[in-house]
Amino acid sequence: MTHAALIGPVAAPDLHVMTYNIRRQVARYRPGSPDRWASRRGLVERILATEQPTLLGVQEALAVQVDALSAALGSRYRCVGIGRDPSGRGERCPIFYDSERLELTGWRQLALSATPELHGSRTWGNVTRRVLVTADFTDAATGARLLAFNTHLDHLSWRSRLQSARMIVQLAGEAQANDADASLVVTGDFNADERSAVYRTLTGGGLLHDSWEVAGEQLTAQWGTFSNYRRRRVGGRRIDLILVGKGVQVTRTGINAARFEGRAASDHEPVQAVLRLAPRRAAASGPPSSTARS
């Protein structure tokens, strides 16, 4: 099996960001199912080891899968995020990052519910618990500040998806107001495509932009990001997104629909983008201008 990098490692000031629903390990499989983690693990590891993203938002990862991803990425990488169940177990939405490039200055995990600080809570009609992981970074190479969000919206409840999108936009706006110098990136499986009310809520206010739409270059066809292990499909639904805040330049993006002897590594295709963050503003100095009005 061979796999050429879609983007691969990048040098400063570029940042390579990826979002990837790796599909959780399940207890039972149909005979011959392509879903078996033991068969897919090496393919997922191969993609990550080749691509080496600076920042990676993952969805549906169980603890044993987080360990596998950490090993594939290498010793430079760290991650934040715990299981979504009240016990801290269960599926995670971890944020992995290259610790030699990005310095973690803080992180938190919120429930996507009316009581976000109550871990494991759910209030919007979703049977499955959903979370948002946020992390604050300083770019060691450039000094730029980065606010990263990673999430996985509900697959059944449209109400939960819409309420979650509203919450994410509100939190993104608050974060941007509290740190105007910081750049914002949101990764996730939104279980809603670009024609949905969820997408319009996320991107319609001018705070967040779809990296696919604003990229200087699209490296691939517009593959659907949920293939369910089937053949790649041009023009399919893009439910996995990388969203960026104002001032973030997207130089390249692509949907990594790699196949290994016809096999897919997950039921979702990873989405990747190369970003350049907004530079930090210089602190004001000296006396006020004599032309300033009172």
Buried (B, 14 or more C-beta within 10 A) or exposed (E): EEBEBBBEEBEEBBBBBBBBBBBBBEEEBEEEEBBEBEEBBBBBBBBBBBBBBBBBBBBBBBBEBBEBBBEBBEEEBBBBBBBBEEEEEBBBBBBBBBBEBBEBEEBEBBBBBEEBEEBBBBBBEBEBBBBBBBBBBBBBBBEBBBBBBBBBBBBEBBEBBBBBBEBBBEBBBEBBEEEEBBBBBBBBBBBBBBEBEBBBBBBEEEBBBBBBEBBEEBBBEBBBBBBEBEEBBEEBBBBBBBBBBEBBBBEBBBBBBBBBEEEBBBBBBBBBBBBBBBEBEEEEEEEEEEEEEE
